[in-house]
Amino acid sequence: MRILILSLFVITTLFKISAIEIEANSKAKSPENRSYKIEIKRGNSDWEKLQSHDAIAYWGTIHMSFAKFEDTFANPVKVRITKRSGRFQSVGIRPLSKNITSEKINDNTTEFVLKSPTKISIEFDGDRYNNIFLFAGKEETDIPNKDDENVLWYGAGVHNVGKIILKSNQTLYVHPDALIYGHVYANEATNIKIKGSGIIDGSQENMDFTLPRNSQLLMINCKNVEVKDVMFRNSPTWNIVTVGCDNIHFDGIKQIGSNANSDGFDIVSSSNILIENTFQRNKDDNISIKAIDLKVNSVLDGLRADTIQHLNVKESHDILMRGCSLWADEAHNMLIGPEVNGTKVYNIKFEDIDVLENNQNDDVYPGTMAVMIADKGTYSDIHWKNIRIEDITSGQIISLTYQNAYAVLGYGSKLKNVIFENISYNGFNASPSRILGMNKWQNIENVIIKNYKINGGLVKDNHSGNIKLNEWVKNIKFSK
């Protein structure tokens, strides 16, 4: 049976045949985490137990739980969570901007109500490491047709597939109850889709960070792509990567990763990228925007398993991330740089973002909002708007600094035209932010900080904002 299924898969990727559901080829079960019992109640129906999935976090040292379900939300859905061992005093549900409150039923159980689709973290007594992620999605209506010759339809169950190659005009569908061990690759493909709320897991791949590793989704020189609702777990390296791509839309993606260099998104030499409604817990950067010049470098640190032959897009520009919840166990939440190979990165916008965690406080890699001005790159027209930062474990809120890490060409050339608008930080653990030029040529120009509040107080200057500046920062303005 396994040989037959694998044969069908290979043929489907190479030739146009009548598609069928690709059945599970493993008797293994999806890994469970038994720390919590998670139940939902839809209207007047009985309580329904959800699978408590297991995920590895924070350098592989923590096993956390997540659950997911879909509903029309025509009526509110009640959620009940029971802690199987130990008692708790309090429950926090984040992002706090969701304004979801819970009711303590007893020393082991809490309940709360969801009125619409959402993605949240439930934390007992402030414990961010033994927490639960709950992904409540809208019931799918636009499900691809199994009989469409261009559809790879992975049904419920466990699939050991290795590498899935997508060609132009193909759709990969991951059933909500499907678990795929493997990774997805597309090169020079147009009009492709990846859909479904199932799980793509990288834990069966090489996880040794001293050796080449595969991204869970790598797209090279692709155009007109939609990736929606998929859960990515245990990425060996950079999780989702675009190189030389144009017009890519990511919507509703979920990620939990713990391995070294397992960034959430690496947008490399790509344009017209929209990332929205994601919920990410990554060991490394939640997103890093980069660029590559093949005359300088054809192998990137996170893509050592793949050599880039040519680029349809060289500079990274017109990139928007919005409506996302970001949790970085280390490094940055939103990073531009450092690898740009002497090119330009511009027209970058982050909007309506909740930062749930950051835990990096050094001179090179800190910052919930950061630009590493490196690699002889020119960085310009960057806008952060409506960013809500909850109390982080450690680190800096803003970091705009010249660096030469991961930069074959050394320090950057220029940063200009940066706006921070409607930024809030509520907490006490952050270290001073830094906006630092390097000299009169490699400086920072035109920075606007508008309506930045720390614990409700308006930042009127660098002192009230706990921001370090130097003489190589030109034309910085603070306003309401």
C-alpha positions in Angstrom: 0.0 0.0 0.0 2.8 2.4 0.9 4.6 1.8 -2.4 1.3 2.4 -4.3 0.6 5.7 -2.5 4.1 7.0 -3.0 3.9 6.1 -6.7 0.6 8.0 -7.0 2.2 11.0 -5.4 5.2 11.1 -7.7 3.0 10.6 -10.8 0.6 13.4 -9.6 3.4 15.9 -9.3 4.8 15.1 -12.8 1.7 14.5 -14.9 -1.9 15.5 -15.1 -4.1 12.7 -14.0 -7.4 12.4 -12.2 -6.6 13.4 -8.6 -7.8 11.3 -5.6 -7.5 11.7 -1.9 -3.9 10.8 -0.8 -4.5 8.4 2.1 -2.4 8.2 5.2 0.6 5.8 4.8 1.5 5.5 8.5 -0.2 3.8 11.4 1.5 6.3 13.8 -0.7 8.7 15.7 -0.2 12.4 16.0 1.9 13.2 19.1 -0.3 14.2 22.1 0.4 16.3 25.1 -1.5 15.1 28.2 -0.8 18.1 30.4 -4.3 19.4 29.8 -7.8 18.2 28.9 -9.3 20.6 26.4 -13.0 20.6 25.6 -15.5 22.7 23.7 -19.3 23.1 23.8 -21.1 24.2 20.6 -24.4 25.7 21.5 -26.6 23.1 23.3 -24.5 20.1 22.3 -22.5 18.0 24.7 -18.9 18.8 25.6 -16.5 17.7 22.9 -12.9 16.7 23.7 -10.2 18.2 21.4 -6.9 16.6 20.8 -4.1 18.2 22.8 -1.3 18.2 20.3 2.3 18.2 21.4 4.9 20.8 20.1 8.5 21.3 21.0 9.6 24.8 22.0 12.6 26.8 23.2 15.7 24.9 22.0 13.8 21.6 22.3 13.7 21.9 26.1 9.9 22.4 26.4 6.9 20.4 25.4 3.9 22.6 25.1 0.3 21.9 24.1 -1.9 23.2 21.3 -5.4 22.4 20.1 -7.5 23.5 17.2 -11.0 23.4 15.9 -13.3 25.0 13.4 -16.8 26.3 13.7 -19.2 28.6 11.9 -19.5 30.8 15.1 -23.1 31.4 14.4 -23.3 30.8 18.1 -20.6 31.3 20.8 -18.4 28.4 21.6 -17.6 27.6 25.2 -14.1 26.3 26.0 -13.1 24.3 29.1 -9.5 23.5 30.1 -8.6 21.2 32.9 -5.0 21.0 34.3 -4.3 17.4 34.8 -1.7 17.9 37.5 -1.3 20.6 40.1 -3.6 23.5 40.9 -3.6 27.1 39.7 -4.6 30.5 41.1 -4.9 32.6 37.9 -5.4 32.3 34.2 -4.2 34.7 31.6 -5.4 34.7 28.0 -3.3 36.6 25.5 -3.1 38.6 23.3 -4.6 40.9 25.9 -6.1 43.0 23.1 -8.6 40.1 22.5 -10.2 41.0 25.8 -11.1 37.4 26.6 -11.8 36.7 30.3 -12.1 33.3 32.0 -14.1 31.9 34.9 -12.3 29.6 37.4 -14.6 26.6 37.9 -12.3 24.9 40.5 -8.6 24.6 41.3 -8.0 22.6 38.1 -10.5 23.9 35.6 -11.3 27.2 33.8 -13.9 28.1 31.2 -14.3 31.0 28.7 -16.4 31.8 25.7 -15.3 32.5 22.1 -17.6 34.5 19.9 -15.5 34.5 16.8 -12.4 32.8 15.2 -9.3 33.6 17.2 -5.8 32.4 18.1 -4.8 32.7 21.7 -2.3 31.6 24.4 -3.7 30.3 27.7 -1.3 30.6 30.6 -1.7 29.4 34.1 -0.2 31.5 36.9 1.9 33.4 34.4 3.7 30.3 33.1 4.6 31.1 29.5 6.4 27.8 28.9 3.8 25.2 30.0 1.0 27.0 28.2 -1.6 26.1 25.6 -2.2 27.6 22.2 -5.8 27.4 21.0 -6.5 28.0 17.3 -10.2 28.5 16.7 -10.8 28.8 13.0 -13.7 29.6 10.8 -15.3 26.5 9.3 -13.9 25.8 5.8 -16.2 26.4 2.9 -13.8 26.7 -0.1 -12.5 23.1 0.0 -10.7 22.0 -3.2 -12.3 19.3 -5.3 -10.6 15.9 -4.8 -11.3 15.1 -8.5 -9.5 18.2 -9.8 -6.4 16.9 -11.6 -4.3 19.8 -10.2 -5.1 19.1 -6.5 -2.9 17.2 -4.1 -5.5 16.3 -1.4 -4.0 14.9 1.8 -6.7 13.3 3.9 -7.0 12.6 7.6 -4.2 10.6 9.2 -0.4 10.6 9.3 1.6 10.9 6.0 5.3 10.3 5.7 6.1 12.0 2.4 9.5 13.7 2.6 9.5 16.3 -0.2 6.3 17.6 -1.9 7.0 19.5 -5.1 4.4 21.9 -6.4 4.1 22.9 -10.0 2.2 25.8 -11.6 -1.6 25.8 -11.1 -1.5 23.1 -8.5 -3.2 23.2 -5.1 -2.0 21.4 -2.0 -4.8 20.7 0.5 -4.0 19.6 4.0 -7.1 18.2 5.7 -7.8 19.5 9.3 -7.0 16.0 10.6 -4.0 15.4 8.4 -0.4 15.3 9.7 2.3 15.5 7.0 5.9 14.7 7.9 7.9 16.5 5.2 8.4 19.8 3.5 7.1 21.7 0.5 9.1 23.0 -2.4 8.2 25.1 -5.5 10.5 26.6 -8.1 9.4 28.9 -11.0 5.8 28.1 -10.2 2.8 30.4 -10.7 -0.8 30.3 -9.5 -0.3 27.8 -6.7 -2.3 27.4 -3.5 -1.6 25.6 -0.2 -4.8 25.3 2.0 -6.3 23.5 4.9 -5.8 23.7 8.7 -3.8 20.4 9.0 -0.2 20.1 10.2 3.1 20.1 8.3 5.8 18.8 10.6 9.6 18.9 10.1 10.7 16.7 13.0 11.4 13.7 10.8 13.9 15.7 8.8 17.5 16.5 9.7 17.5 18.8 12.7 21.2 19.0 13.2 22.0 22.7 12.8 25.6 22.0 11.8 24.3 20.3 8.6 22.1 21.5 5.7 18.4 21.5 6.6 15.2 21.8 4.7 12.7 24.7 5.2 9.1 23.5 5.7 8.0 25.7 2.8 10.5 27.1 0.3 9.4 29.0 -2.8 12.0 30.2 -5.4 11.0 32.6 -8.2 7.3 31.9 -7.7 4.4 34.3 -8.5 0.8 34.5 -7.5 0.7 32.2 -4.5 -1.8 31.8 -1.7 -0.9 29.9 1.5 -3.8 29.8 4.0 -4.5 28.3 7.5 -1.8 25.6 7.6 -0.1 24.8 10.9 3.7 24.4 10.7 5.4 22.6 13.5 9.0 21.7 14.4 10.8 23.4 11.5 14.5 22.3 11.1 15.6 25.8 9.9 14.0 28.9 8.3 10.4 27.9 8.3 8.7 29.7 5.4 10.9 31.2 2.8 10.4 33.2 -0.4 13.3 33.9 -2.7 12.9 36.0 -5.9 9.1 35.8 -5.5 6.3 38.2 -6.3 2.7 38.6 -5.2 2.5 36.1 -2.4 -0.3 36.0 0.2 0.0 34.2 3.6 -3.2 34.2 5.7 -3.9 32.5 9.0 -0.6 30.6 9.3 0.3 29.0 12.7 3.8 28.1 13.7 5.6 26.6 16.6 9.4 26.0 16.2 12.3 25.4 18.5 15.4 24.6 16.4 18.3 26.9 15.8 17.7 29.4 13.0 14.0 28.4 12.8 12.8 31.9 11.8 9.1 32.1 11.1 9.2 33.9 7.8 12.3 34.8 5.7 11.4 37.1 2.9 14.4 37.2 0.6 14.6 39.3 -2.6 10.8 39.3 -2.9 8.1 41.9 -3.6 4.4 42.5 -3.0 4.2 40.1 -0.1 1.2 40.1 2.3 1.4 38.2 5.6 -1.7 38.5 7.8 -3.5 36.9 10.7 -0.6 34.6 11.8 0.2 33.3 15.2 3.8 32.4 15.6 6.1 31.1 18.3 9.6 30.8 16.9 13.0 30.0 18.4 14.5 32.8 16.2 13.1 35.8 14.4 9.4 35.8 13.7 10.1 37.5 10.4 13.3 38.6 8.8 13.3 40.6 5.5 16.5 40.1 3.5 17.8 40.3 -0.1 20.5 38.5 -2.1 22.8 39.3 -5.0 24.0 36.2 -6.7 27.2 37.9 -7.7 28.0 38.2 -4.0 26.4 35.1 -2.5 24.2 32.2 -3.7 23.9 30.3 -0.4 22.1 31.8 2.6 22.7 30.6 6.1 19.2 29.2 6.5 19.2 27.7 3.0 22.4 25.7 3.0 20.5 22.8 1.4 19.6 24.9 -1.6 21.8 27.0 -4.0 19.9 29.8 -5.8 20.6 29.8 -9.5 18.9 33.1 -10.6 16.4 35.6 -9.3 13.2 37.0 -10.8 13.2 39.7 -8.1 16.4 41.2 -6.6 15.4 43.8 -4.1 12.9 43.2 -1.3 10.1 45.8 -1.3 6.4 46.4 -0.8 6.0 44.0 2.1 3.1 44.2 4.6 2.6 42.2 7.8 -0.7 42.8 9.6 -3.0 41.4 12.2 -0.4 39.0 13.6 0.6 37.7 17.0 4.3 37.2 17.5 6.3 35.3 20.1 10.1 35.1 19.7 11.9 33.0 22.3 15.1 34.6 21.1 16.2 37.2 18.5 13.7 39.6 17.0 10.0 39.8 16.4 10.1 42.0 13.4 13.5 42.3 11.7 14.8 43.9 8.5 18.2 42.7 7.6 21.0 41.8 8.0 21.7 39.9 4.8 21.1 42.2 1.8 24.3 41.8 -0.2 24.6 45.5 -1.2 21.0 45.8 -2.5 18.0 47.8 -1.3 15.1 47.0 1.0 12.2 49.5 1.1 8.5 50.1 1.5 8.1 47.7 4.5 5.1 48.0 6.8 4.0 46.3 10.0 0.5 47.0 11.2 -1.8 45.8 14.0 0.7 43.5 15.6 0.6 41.9 19.1 4.1 41.1 20.5 3.6 38.4 23.2 7.3 37.6 24.0 10.9 38.6 23.4 13.9 37.3 25.2 17.1 38.7 23.6 19.2 41.4 25.2 22.6 41.9 23.7 24.4 44.3 21.4 23.7 42.5 18.1 20.4 40.7 17.9 17.8 42.5 20.1 14.6 44.3 19.3 10.9 43.7 19.0 11.1 46.2 16.1 14.6 46.2 14.5 16.7 47.0 11.5 20.2 45.5 11.4 21.8 48.0 9.0 24.3 45.6 7.5 25.8 44.1 4.3 26.3 47.5 2.4 22.5 47.6 2.1 20.3 50.7 1.9 17.2 50.5 4.0 14.4 53.0 3.7 10.7 53.8 4.1 9.8 51.5 7.0 6.6 51.9 9.0 5.5 50.3 12.2 1.9 51.2 13.1 -0.5 50.1 15.8 2.0 47.8 17.5 1.0 46.4 21.0 3.9 45.0 23.0 3.1 43.1 26.2 5.6 42.7 29.0 8.6 40.8 27.5 11.0 38.7 29.5 14.0 40.9 28.3 15.2 42.8 25.4 14.7 46.1 23.6 11.6 47.6 22.1 13.4 49.5 19.3 16.8 48.6 17.8 18.1 50.5 14.8 21.8 49.9 14.7 24.7 49.3 12.3 25.9 45.7 12.4 28.2 43.3 10.4 26.8 39.9 11.6 25.7 37.6 8.8 26.9 40.2 6.4 29.5 39.2 3.8 30.0 42.9 2.8 30.3 44.2 6.4 28.3 47.1 7.8 25.3 48.7 6.0 25.3 51.9 3.9 22.2 53.8 5.0 18.9 53.8 6.9 16.3 56.6 6.3 12.6 57.4 6.6 11.4 55.3 9.5 8.1 55.8 11.3 6.9 54.4 14.6 3.2 55.2 15.0 0.7 54.3 17.7 3.1 52.0 19.6 2.3 50.8 23.1 4.5 48.9 25.6 3.1 47.8 28.9 5.7 46.3 31.1 8.9 46.8 33.1 11.5 44.3 31.8 12.7 46.1 28.6 16.2 47.5 28.4 16.9 50.8 26.7 16.0 51.0 23.1 18.8 52.0 20.6 18.8 54.3 17.6 22.5 54.6 16.7 24.3 55.7 13.6 27.9 54.7 13.0 29.5 57.9 11.5 28.5 60.9 9.4 28.2 58.9 6.3 26.6 55.8 7.7 24.0 57.5 9.7 20.2 57.3 10.3 18.0 60.0 8.9 14.4 61.0 9.3 12.8 59.0 12.2 9.3 59.9 13.4 8.1 58.5 16.7 4.4 59.4 17.0 2.0 58.4 19.9 4.4 56.0 21.5 3.2 55.1 25.0 5.0 53.2 27.8 2.6 52.0 30.5 0.1 54.6 29.3 2.6 57.5 29.4 3.3 59.5 26.2 6.9 59.4 25.0 7.9 63.0 24.4 11.6 62.6 23.8 14.3 59.9 23.9 14.6 60.2 27.7 11.0 59.5 28.4 11.1 56.7 25.8 14.2 55.1 27.3 16.0 55.4 23.9 19.7 55.7 23.4 20.7 58.1 20.6 24.0 59.4 19.2 25.1 62.3 17.1 24.8 60.3 13.9 21.0 60.3 14.1 19.7 63.1 12.0 16.1 64.6 12.1 14.3 62.5 14.7 10.9 63.8 15.8 8.6 62.9 18.7 4.9 63.8 18.6 1.4 62.9 19.8 
